[in-house]
Amino acid sequence: MLVRLYDLPDLSPLVAQLKAQGVEIRRVMPPEKGVVSQWVHETFGFAGWRHECERGIMNTPPSCFLAVEGGNLIGFSCYDATCRNFFGPLGVHPSQRKRGLGKALLWVTLRAMQDAGYSYAIVPWVSSQEFYAKAVGAIPIPDSEPGFFKGMLKV
């Protein structure tokens, strides 16, 4: 899917609402790499997501964001992890869904991409096109499967 970064909706009220509830959305710190990558792997079971997350953490500045509540990791999102200008992965712990965390992580990460100089973001894989379309006006990119991932070794 493709997202116009110059036309993002203002989701800062949602981020502020989550902050008032005790949820901090922030950029990861490199020393958190082991804890975060282990959580991602244990929570979602995708080795690829773990590797992408680790790559995002090692970028300068880190291109991985966290949702933290009460000292507990409850969600994450990344960009520039697999390929420049790619958004993702994004994951929220199953017990924490339907709170707006995914939308807030998406928005904060896309804003960081905009600040890094991107005009568009590519979302190469989604579990729900409806989520991305509704949250940030993302549109499908025709004939883009398997795209970049064609011939990739399975992890």
TORDOSE-819241 format. One line per 8 residues: number of its first residue (from 1); for each residue y, z, x of C-alpha. Coordinates in steps of 0.25 Angstrom, whole numbers, plus 2048, in hexadecimal, padded with zeros to 3 digits. Example, Ala and Ser with C-alpha at 12.3 -4.5 7.8 and 13.67 -1.06 7.14 Angstrom:
TORDOSE-819241
1) 7EE/81F/831; 7FC/81D/837
//
This chain:
TORDOSE-819241
1) 800/800/800; 80E/7FE/804; 81A/808/803; 828/805/804; 82E/810/80C; 83C/80C/809; 83A/80F/7FA; 832/81C/7FA
9) 834/825/7EE; 83B/833/7F1; 830/83D/7F1; 838/847/7F8; 838/850/7EB; 829/850/7EB; 828/854/7FA; 832/85F/7F7
17) 82A/864/7EB; 81E/865/7F3; 826/86C/7FE; 82A/876/7F3; 81B/878/7F0; 819/87C/7FF; 814/86E/803; 819/869/810
25) 818/85A/813; 81B/858/822; 817/850/82E; 80B/854/836; 80C/85B/843; 803/855/84E; 7FC/862/851; 7F7/862/843
33) 7EF/856/845; 7E1/85D/846; 7E3/865/839; 7E9/859/831; 7DF/84F/835; 7D3/859/833; 7D9/85C/825; 7DB/84D/822
41) 7CC/84A/826; 7C7/856/81E; 7CF/854/812; 7CE/845/810; 7C1/841/818; 7C7/835/81E; 7C6/834/82D; 7D0/828/82D
49) 7DA/831/826; 7D8/83C/831; 7DB/832/83C; 7E7/82C/835; 7EC/83A/833; 7EA/83D/842; 7F1/830/846; 7FD/833/83D
57) 7FE/841/843; 7FF/83B/851; 80A/832/84E; 818/835/853; 81D/83A/84A; 811/83E/842; 80F/835/836; 807/83F/82E
65) 80C/848/824; 806/855/81E; 807/85C/811; 805/86B/814; 805/877/80A; 803/885/80E; 7FF/881/81C; 7F4/878/816
73) 7F3/869/818; 7F2/862/80A; 7F6/853/80D; 7FA/849/818; 7FF/83B/819; 801/832/825; 807/825/82A; 806/81C/836
81) 7F8/822/838; 7F0/815/837; 7FA/80B/839; 809/80B/83A; 810/80B/82C; 803/80F/825; 804/81B/81C; 7F8/824/81A
89) 7EF/82B/819; 7F4/835/80F; 7EC/840/809; 7EE/84D/801; 7E3/857/800; 7DC/855/7F2; 7DF/863/7ED; 7EE/860/7F0
97) 7EF/853/7E8; 7F8/850/7DC; 804/859/7E2; 80C/84D/7E8; 807/84F/7F6; 802/841/7F8; 80F/83B/7F3; 817/845/7FC
105) 80F/842/808; 810/833/806; 81F/833/804; 822/83C/810; 819/833/819; 820/826/813; 82D/82C/816; 829/82F/824
113) 825/820/825; 832/81C/820; 839/825/82A; 830/81E/835; 836/811/831; 82C/80B/828; 831/803/81C; 823/802/816
121) 816/80A/817; 808/805/816; 7FE/80D/80F; 7F1/806/813; 7E7/80E/80B; 7E9/816/7FE; 7E0/81D/7F4; 7EA/81C/7E9
129) 7F4/810/7E8; 7FA/817/7DC; 7FE/823/7E4; 805/81B/7EE; 80C/812/7E4; 811/81D/7DC; 815/826/7E7; 81D/81C/7F0
137) 81C/80E/7E9; 811/809/7F3; 80C/7FB/7EF; 7FE/7F5/7F3; 7FE/7EB/7FF; 7F6/7DF/7FA; 7E9/7DC/802; 7EB/7E7/80C
145) 7DC/7ED/80B; 7D6/7EF/815; 7E2/7EB/81D; 7E5/7F3/82A; 7D7/7FB/828; 7CF/7EE/829; 7C4/7F0/833; 7C7/7FE/836
153) 7BB/807/83B; 7B7/811/831; 7BA/820/836
//
